Every structure is written in C-alpha cells, then in structure tokens.
Amino acid sequence: MPNYLSGIMLHCKAQLQGQETRERRQLDDDEHARPPQGGDDDVAASTSELPYMIESIKSKLRAARNSLGETTVSAYDTAWIALVNRLDGGGERSPQFPEAIDWIARNQLPDGSWGDAGMFIVQDRLINTLGCVVALATWGVHEEQRARGLAYIQDNLWRLGEDDEEWMMVGFEITFPVLLEKAKNLGLDINYDDPALQDIYAKRQLKLAKIPREALHARPTTLLHSLEGMENLDWERLLQFKCPAGSLHSSPAASAYALSETGDKELLEYLETAINNFDGGAPCTYPVDNFDRLWSVDRLRRLGISRYFTSEIEEYLEYAYR
C-alpha cells in the first residue's frame, strides 16, 4: 500500500497547494484590481481533480481495513519456506509448499542471483541467492537455474571480505553459515575455506557464545527473528512465544524452520496465509498491518492533507492501539 498511496498523496498535496496559491493570487488581484493570471478553464480543471484524488485515497484506505499489509517478497524467507518437507508425507520427501519453489523459479534475476533488483548489498544478494540455490538443490529441481545461482555465488563470494561491516544485515553472521552447511551437505561447489567465510564463521561463534540459552527460552527476544540460525532449541518453550497470527516474531523464515522441527499447526496456517497473499513468496516480516496503517497516517499528516481523512485516521489509530 505505501508505494501506491505515496504518489497519489503527493499529487493531492500539489493540487491543494496549487489551489491555495490561486486563491491567494485572486485575493491579491481583487485587492489591486489586476486582471487574473491564467485561464479560468485551467483553474477549474485542476480543482476538479481534487475530489477524485481524495476519494481515491479514501477508497484505498477503506480497502485495507481487513488487510494484513503489503510489502515486497524476500527470496531468503521464501527459500526457508520452500525447504519445509511435507508434514503428512509418511516419510516420503516432497515440499510442503511447492508454490514457494515456483516463486523461486520465476524470480531469478538476469545475472543468476535472487534479491531486490533495485538495491544491491552484497550480503543481502548472496544470502538470498544461497538460500534459493539450496532450496532448489534440496528438491533436485530447476538444475539450470541452480547452476546459474551457484556460479553467481562463486563469482561474488570474495566481495564479503570487502563489504563495509556497518552494512551487515541483522543476523547475517548467524544464518548465512547455516545455509553454507546445508550447501556443503548437498555437495554444492563453493569455496568453503574462503577467508571471508572463515571470518563469518568466527563472528557466528562469538555471537552465539554471548547468547545465554536460558534467556533465549525464558522470554521473547529479537533473537526469535533469526531462529533458523540456531541449534539445539527447546521448541516446547519457544512455541509459547508465538505471535497472535501464529508466527515466531512475525518472521516467515524462523517460522518455517520451526514448522520443520515441530509440525505446529498454527505455524503451518501462518505460512499458508503469507504465501497465499504473496503469490507463493513471503516477505521478511509478516504481517505488516500496523506498519501500513501508521505509515499512511504519518504520510497524510506530514503532507498536510490529514483534514480530509479524519475518520480514516481515527479508525487506523484505534486499530493500532487496540
């Protein structure tokens, strides 16, 4: 919703500013008895757009009342969902979510990687690509795409050694080594002894050593968002921290890993809802209902057009504070 609304909100603001400017000019013209600047037809045409734009925004806000939010799909989280083995397979291995496999197959970038085509951060691109390659290799599908993804990893692994540490993704040093281990077990051709990888392994061990296991299981923490990078977990205790929507910390990746380990029904329903809303993929966090609503309220107020949306803003704030 933010991407759609942002443009129309800005357009609406521009029209309102234009209308106010014309009104001020008219007052000046009347005061100084000068002829009006610009044609009446232009003023009328521009002003007539305002009700349409205001109603368009209202319509979109109303349509989102029952939405869990809109955002972009994460190839990384989708890969973890694709890795889940069928829960009722009777020991036979097949993906629980073939839709996730299909999403991966449809969304490889021209250079062989997976990720956001409009943004390049080496850690993000490599972890997305490694996750997707591991998922495809796990099920033995889309061999050509796997090969292209693997070639991308091989050609760009060195970049990790030159990446600015300030740009390190949250949890990267925890989760990336786990995917590397999966890749190694699958026999994928990666230089696992690359110095850049050795540095990441060391950071993982250092961080894990600082995490008190009892604290991890005693109360909800942000570490729940990166559970897919953890081992030897007490799932009975951790499942007590599920969010109302059935997830662990609203993370599809962590929830998919937990589902693989536990078969929990609420986790299954949560992931089914996510991929159904994103055509087989899943975002890095879901749902984002509060974010969408508060973003909309913030934009309307910052743009100075909130007076036209009083009832919608009240409804959105009541939802957020419920």
C-alpha positions as CSV (number, residue, x, y, z in Angstrom):
1,M,0.0,0.0,0.0
2,P,2.7,2.6,0.8
3,N,4.1,2.6,-2.8
4,Y,0.6,3.0,-4.3
5,L,-0.5,5.7,-2.0
6,S,2.7,7.7,-1.9
7,G,2.3,9.0,-5.4
8,I,-1.4,9.9,-5.2
9,M,-0.9,11.6,-1.8
10,L,1.9,13.8,-3.2
11,H,-0.2,14.6,-6.2
12,C,-3.1,15.5,-4.0
13,K,-0.9,17.8,-1.9
14,A,0.4,19.5,-5.0
15,Q,-3.1,20.2,-6.2
16,L,-4.1,21.6,-2.8
17,Q,-1.1,23.8,-2.8
18,G,-1.9,25.0,-6.3
19,Q,-5.5,25.7,-5.3
20,E,-4.3,27.7,-2.2
21,T,-1.8,29.7,-4.4
22,R,-4.5,30.5,-6.9
23,E,-6.8,31.7,-4.1
24,R,-4.1,33.9,-2.7
25,R,-3.5,35.4,-6.1
26,Q,-7.2,36.0,-6.6
27,L,-7.3,37.9,-3.4
28,D,-4.3,40.0,-4.5
29,D,-5.9,40.6,-7.8
30,D,-9.1,41.7,-6.3
31,E,-7.3,44.0,-3.9
32,H,-5.2,45.6,-6.6
33,A,-7.8,45.4,-9.3
34,R,-5.4,43.5,-11.6
35,P,-6.6,41.1,-14.3
36,P,-6.5,37.4,-13.2
37,Q,-3.4,35.4,-14.1
38,G,-4.1,32.2,-16.0
39,G,-7.3,30.9,-17.6
40,D,-10.4,30.0,-15.7
41,D,-10.6,26.7,-17.5
42,D,-7.2,25.7,-16.2
43,V,-8.2,26.5,-12.6
44,A,-11.4,24.6,-12.9
45,A,-9.8,21.6,-14.5
46,S,-7.1,21.4,-11.8
47,T,-9.6,22.0,-8.9
48,S,-12.0,19.3,-10.3
49,E,-9.3,16.7,-9.8
50,L,-9.2,17.1,-6.1
51,P,-12.4,15.3,-5.1
52,Y,-11.3,12.3,-7.3
53,M,-7.9,12.1,-5.7
54,I,-9.3,12.4,-2.2
55,E,-11.8,9.7,-2.9
56,S,-9.1,7.5,-4.4
57,I,-7.1,7.7,-1.2
58,K,-10.1,7.1,0.9
59,S,-11.1,4.1,-1.2
60,K,-7.6,2.6,-0.8
61,L,-7.6,3.2,2.9
62,R,-11.0,1.5,3.2
63,A,-9.9,-1.4,1.1
64,A,-7.0,-2.0,3.5
65,R,-9.2,-2.3,6.6
66,N,-9.0,-6.1,6.7
67,S,-5.6,-6.4,5.2
68,L,-2.5,-7.8,7.0
69,G,-0.4,-5.3,5.0
70,E,1.5,-5.2,1.7
71,T,5.3,-5.3,1.2
72,T,7.9,-6.9,-1.0
73,V,8.8,-10.6,-1.1
74,S,12.0,-11.8,0.4
75,A,13.8,-14.5,-1.6
76,Y,15.6,-15.6,1.6
77,D,12.4,-16.2,3.6
78,T,10.7,-17.8,0.6
79,A,13.7,-20.2,0.4
80,W,13.2,-21.3,4.0
81,I,9.6,-22.0,3.3
82,A,10.5,-24.0,0.2
83,L,12.7,-26.2,2.4
84,V,9.9,-27.4,4.6
85,N,9.3,-31.1,4.0
86,R,5.7,-32.3,3.5
87,L,4.2,-32.8,7.0
88,D,1.9,-35.6,6.0
89,G,4.2,-37.3,3.6
90,G,4.6,-40.5,5.6
91,G,8.3,-40.4,5.4
92,E,8.4,-39.5,1.7
93,R,10.3,-36.3,0.9
94,S,8.5,-33.6,-1.0
95,P,8.0,-29.9,-0.4
96,Q,5.1,-28.8,1.8
97,F,5.0,-25.5,-0.2
98,P,5.6,-26.2,-3.9
99,E,4.3,-22.7,-4.5
100,A,7.5,-21.3,-2.9
101,I,9.6,-23.4,-5.3
102,D,7.6,-22.0,-8.2
103,W,8.1,-18.4,-6.9
104,I,11.9,-19.0,-6.7
105,A,11.9,-20.4,-10.3
106,R,10.0,-17.3,-11.6
107,N,12.0,-14.7,-9.8
108,Q,15.7,-15.3,-10.6
109,L,17.5,-12.1,-11.8
110,P,19.3,-12.0,-15.2
111,D,22.7,-12.3,-13.5
112,G,21.7,-15.6,-11.9
113,S,21.1,-14.1,-8.4
114,W,18.0,-13.6,-6.3
115,G,17.0,-10.5,-4.4
116,D,15.9,-6.9,-4.9
117,A,16.8,-5.8,-8.4
118,G,16.7,-2.2,-7.4
119,M,19.1,-2.5,-4.5
120,F,22.5,-4.2,-4.2
121,I,24.0,-5.1,-0.8
122,V,26.4,-8.0,-1.2
123,Q,25.3,-9.8,2.0
124,D,21.7,-9.5,1.0
125,R,22.2,-10.7,-2.5
126,L,24.4,-13.6,-1.5
127,I,22.2,-14.9,1.3
128,N,19.1,-14.6,-0.9
129,T,20.9,-16.5,-3.7
130,L,22.4,-19.2,-1.5
131,G,19.0,-19.8,0.1
132,C,17.3,-20.2,-3.2
133,V,20.1,-22.5,-4.6
134,V,19.9,-24.7,-1.5
135,A,16.1,-24.9,-1.8
136,L,16.2,-25.9,-5.4
137,A,19.1,-28.4,-4.8
138,T,17.3,-29.9,-1.9
139,W,14.4,-31.0,-4.1
140,G,16.5,-31.6,-7.2
141,V,14.6,-29.2,-9.4
142,H,15.5,-26.4,-11.9
143,E,19.0,-27.6,-12.5
144,E,19.9,-24.8,-14.9
145,Q,18.8,-22.1,-12.5
146,R,20.7,-23.7,-9.7
147,A,23.8,-23.7,-11.8
148,R,23.5,-20.0,-12.6
149,G,22.8,-19.2,-9.0
150,L,25.8,-21.2,-7.9
151,A,28.0,-19.5,-10.4
152,Y,26.9,-16.1,-9.1
153,I,27.9,-17.2,-5.6
154,Q,31.3,-18.4,-6.7
155,D,32.0,-15.2,-8.6
156,N,31.0,-12.9,-5.8
157,L,31.9,-14.6,-2.6
158,W,35.1,-12.5,-2.4
159,R,33.0,-9.4,-2.0
160,L,32.1,-10.4,1.5
161,G,35.7,-9.7,2.6
162,E,35.5,-6.1,1.3
163,D,32.0,-5.3,2.5
164,D,31.5,-2.5,4.9
165,E,30.7,-4.0,8.3
166,E,28.3,-1.2,9.1
167,W,26.1,-2.6,6.4
168,M,26.0,-6.1,7.9
169,M,22.4,-7.4,7.9
170,V,20.8,-8.2,11.2
171,G,21.5,-11.9,12.0
172,F,23.6,-12.5,8.8
173,E,26.5,-14.0,10.7
174,I,24.1,-16.3,12.4
175,T,22.1,-17.5,9.4
176,F,24.5,-17.5,6.5
177,P,26.8,-20.2,7.9
178,V,23.8,-22.5,8.4
179,L,22.9,-22.2,4.7
180,L,26.5,-22.8,3.9
181,E,26.4,-26.0,5.9
182,K,23.3,-27.1,4.1
183,A,25.0,-26.4,0.7
184,K,28.0,-28.4,1.8
185,N,25.9,-31.4,2.8
186,L,24.2,-31.2,-0.7
187,G,27.7,-31.3,-2.3
188,L,27.4,-27.8,-3.9
189,D,30.7,-26.5,-5.3
190,I,31.5,-23.5,-3.1
191,N,34.9,-22.5,-1.6
192,Y,34.0,-23.1,2.0
193,D,37.6,-22.3,3.1
194,D,37.4,-18.7,1.6
195,P,38.9,-16.3,4.1
196,A,35.8,-14.2,4.0
197,L,33.7,-17.2,5.1
198,Q,36.2,-18.0,7.9
199,D,35.7,-14.6,9.3
200,I,31.9,-15.0,9.2
201,Y,32.2,-18.4,11.0
202,A,34.3,-16.8,13.7
203,K,31.7,-14.0,14.2
204,R,29.0,-16.6,14.5
205,Q,30.8,-18.5,17.2
206,L,31.5,-15.3,19.1
207,K,27.9,-14.1,18.9
208,L,26.4,-17.5,19.9
209,A,28.8,-17.6,22.9
210,K,27.3,-14.4,24.1
211,I,23.7,-15.6,24.0
212,P,22.5,-17.1,27.3
213,R,20.5,-20.1,26.3
214,E,18.2,-19.7,29.3
215,A,17.4,-16.1,28.4
216,L,16.6,-17.2,24.8
217,H,14.0,-19.6,26.1
218,A,12.8,-17.6,29.1
219,R,11.2,-14.6,27.3
220,P,10.5,-13.2,23.8
221,T,13.6,-11.5,22.3
222,T,14.7,-10.3,18.9
223,L,16.7,-13.5,18.5
224,L,13.4,-15.2,17.6
225,H,13.6,-13.5,14.3
226,S,16.8,-15.5,13.5
227,L,15.9,-18.8,15.0
228,E,16.7,-20.6,11.7
229,G,20.4,-20.0,12.5
230,M,20.1,-21.6,15.9
231,E,20.6,-25.2,17.0
232,N,19.6,-27.4,20.0
233,L,16.5,-25.4,20.8
234,D,13.7,-26.3,23.2
235,W,10.8,-25.9,20.9
236,E,8.2,-26.6,23.6
237,R,9.3,-23.5,25.4
238,L,9.8,-21.4,22.3
239,L,6.4,-22.0,20.8
240,Q,4.9,-20.2,23.8
241,F,6.2,-17.0,22.3
242,K,4.2,-17.3,19.1
243,C,2.5,-14.0,17.9
244,P,-1.3,-13.8,17.6
245,A,-1.0,-14.6,13.9
246,G,0.7,-17.8,14.7
247,S,4.3,-16.8,13.8
248,L,7.5,-16.6,15.7
249,H,8.4,-12.9,15.8
250,S,6.5,-12.3,12.6
251,S,9.4,-14.0,10.7
252,P,8.4,-16.4,7.8
253,A,12.0,-17.8,7.8
254,A,12.1,-18.5,11.5
255,S,8.5,-19.8,11.4
256,A,9.3,-22.1,8.5
257,Y,12.3,-23.6,10.4
258,A,10.2,-24.0,13.5
259,L,7.5,-25.7,11.4
260,S,10.1,-28.2,10.0
261,E,11.1,-29.0,13.6
262,T,7.7,-29.2,15.2
263,G,4.9,-29.6,12.7
264,D,3.0,-26.9,14.7
265,K,-0.5,-26.3,13.1
266,E,-0.5,-22.6,13.8
267,L,2.8,-22.1,12.1
268,L,1.5,-24.0,9.1
269,E,-1.6,-21.8,8.9
270,Y,0.5,-18.7,9.3
271,L,2.9,-19.6,6.4
272,E,-0.1,-20.7,4.2
273,T,-1.6,-17.2,4.7
274,A,1.6,-15.5,3.9
275,I,2.4,-17.3,0.6
276,N,-1.3,-17.1,-0.5
277,N,-1.1,-13.3,-0.1
278,F,2.2,-13.0,-2.0
279,D,1.7,-15.4,-4.9
280,G,3.9,-18.2,-3.4
281,G,6.6,-15.9,-1.8
282,A,6.8,-14.4,1.6
283,P,8.2,-11.1,2.9
284,C,10.9,-10.8,5.5
285,T,8.3,-9.9,8.1
286,Y,4.6,-10.6,8.1
287,P,2.0,-9.3,8.9
288,V,2.8,-5.6,8.5
289,D,-0.7,-4.3,9.2
290,N,0.3,-1.9,11.9
291,F,3.2,-0.6,9.8
292,D,1.0,0.0,6.8
293,R,-1.7,1.9,8.9
294,L,0.8,4.0,10.8
295,W,2.7,4.8,7.7
296,S,-0.5,6.1,6.0
297,V,-1.4,8.2,9.0
298,D,2.1,9.6,9.1
299,R,2.2,10.5,5.4
300,L,-1.2,12.2,5.5
301,R,-0.2,14.4,8.4
302,R,3.3,15.2,7.1
303,L,1.8,16.2,3.7
304,G,-0.7,18.5,5.4
305,I,-3.8,16.8,4.0
306,S,-5.0,14.9,7.1
307,R,-8.0,17.1,7.5
308,Y,-9.7,15.3,4.6
309,F,-9.2,11.9,6.2
310,T,-10.2,12.4,9.8
311,S,-12.5,9.4,10.2
312,E,-10.0,7.1,8.4
313,I,-7.1,8.2,10.6
314,E,-9.2,7.7,13.7
315,E,-10.1,4.2,12.6
316,Y,-6.4,3.3,11.8
317,L,-5.2,4.6,15.1
318,E,-7.9,2.7,17.0
319,Y,-6.7,-0.5,15.2
320,A,-3.1,0.2,16.1
321,Y,-3.9,0.9,19.8
322,R,-6.4,-2.0,20.2
